[in-house]
Amino acid sequence: MRIISGPDFGATDCALPFRDARNRNLDYDAVISYTDSETWGLSSVQGEIMRYRQHSGIPTKNVVVGMVSNGFTIADPRDPRQLDVVGLSTDAPAAINTFLGDLHST
């Protein structure tokens, strides 16, 4: 407990996977981020997703899994290609898999 509770891991930048993929010309159908819900830069996430989609030409899906509920939301509720998940029960992976389904449909 002492070892793993010592470091301050700071906040999670959920826009980073999209920014990195765009900068490195990587193609992803979906991005799944797991976070302790200490997120920051939320206003930039939607912009990065849109820039990545435009750059790659891929309608990439985005799933953010927060391990605890702190009222966060990263997914744009108007975007059917994004999903927020809070907590990780035994049925969460199946729900995420269902959401991802056919990656080339809505």
JOQUI-V934915 format. One record per backbone hydrogen bond with DSSP energy under -0.5 kcal/mol. NH is the residue of the N-H (numbers start at 0). CO is the residue of the C=O. E is the energy in kcal/mol with one decimal. If there is no record, write none. Layout:
nh->NH co->CO e->E
nh->NH co->CO e->E
This chain:
nh->4 co->0 e->-1.9
nh->5 co->1 e->-0.7
nh->6 co->2 e->-0.7
nh->8 co->6 e->-0.9
nh->11 co->37 e->-3.4
nh->13 co->11 e->-1.0
nh->13 co->39 e->-0.6
nh->15 co->12 e->-1.4
nh->17 co->14 e->-0.6
nh->18 co->14 e->-2.2
nh->19 co->15 e->-2.9
nh->20 co->16 e->-2.1
nh->21 co->17 e->-2.2
nh->22 co->18 e->-2.6
nh->23 co->19 e->-2.0
nh->24 co->21 e->-1.0
nh->25 co->20 e->-2.8
nh->27 co->25 e->-0.6
nh->30 co->60 e->-2.1
nh->32 co->62 e->-2.7
nh->34 co->64 e->-2.9
nh->38 co->36 e->-1.4
nh->39 co->11 e->-2.0
nh->43 co->40 e->-1.2
nh->44 co->40 e->-0.8
nh->44 co->41 e->-0.8
nh->45 co->41 e->-0.7
nh->46 co->42 e->-0.6
nh->47 co->43 e->-2.4
nh->48 co->44 e->-2.5
nh->49 co->45 e->-2.4
nh->50 co->46 e->-2.6
nh->51 co->47 e->-2.6
nh->52 co->48 e->-2.7
nh->53 co->49 e->-2.4
nh->54 co->50 e->-2.6
nh->55 co->51 e->-3.0
nh->56 co->52 e->-2.3
nh->59 co->57 e->-2.2
nh->60 co->28 e->-2.6
nh->61 co->80 e->-2.4
nh->62 co->30 e->-2.8
nh->63 co->82 e->-2.4
nh->64 co->32 e->-3.4
nh->65 co->63 e->-0.7
nh->65 co->84 e->-3.1
nh->66 co->34 e->-2.8
nh->66 co->64 e->-0.5
nh->69 co->67 e->-0.7
nh->76 co->74 e->-0.7
nh->78 co->75 e->-2.3
nh->79 co->77 e->-0.7
nh->81 co->78 e->-1.6
nh->82 co->61 e->-2.4
nh->84 co->63 e->-2.8
nh->86 co->65 e->-3.9
nh->86 co->84 e->-0.5
nh->91 co->88 e->-1.2
nh->92 co->88 e->-0.5
nh->94 co->90 e->-2.0
nh->95 co->91 e->-2.7
nh->96 co->92 e->-2.5
nh->97 co->93 e->-2.4
nh->98 co->94 e->-2.3
nh->99 co->95 e->-2.7
nh->100 co->96 e->-2.8
nh->102 co->100 e->-1.0
nh->104 co->101 e->-2.0
